[in-house]
């Protein structure tokens, strides 16, 4: 099974899971340099439901969020790495998004039961609004604070 799917296919696949009463957990991010904190997050998020879906940011968005030297790995490479993680069921490659409305539209199309976020997520308020619109639950997953991709790159003198 290919875990990397289009948004259009995700709508169909997730709708089929919903019919089977499976709980869908949605989360998203850059996931440029994976570390144990990410893995723990995926494990905890997956325990909240049956199906874990990742919205993976575009290279252009990662550069805008993280700086000119990022991403280290292309979106396609990041997706391939994520697809090897057992807890993740599907990865959706996002285009470059500049509007909160587009994110909201995507969440509305996917209709997750749960939106998993980390503590201190800078987009928490917006994600809460999205969750309320589709009657989903926001689940705050404690973040492993000792790990950070940016921190690791800084130590390596890359960022």
Secondary structure, 3 states (H helix, E strand, C coil): CCCEECHHHHHHHHHHHHHCCCCEEEEEECCCCCCHHHHHHHHHHHHCCCEEEEEECCHHHHHHHHCCCCCCCCHHHHHHHHHCCCCCCEEEECCCCCCHHHHHHHHHHHCCCEEEEECCCCCHHHHHHHHHHHCCEEEEECCCCCCCHHHHHHHCCCC
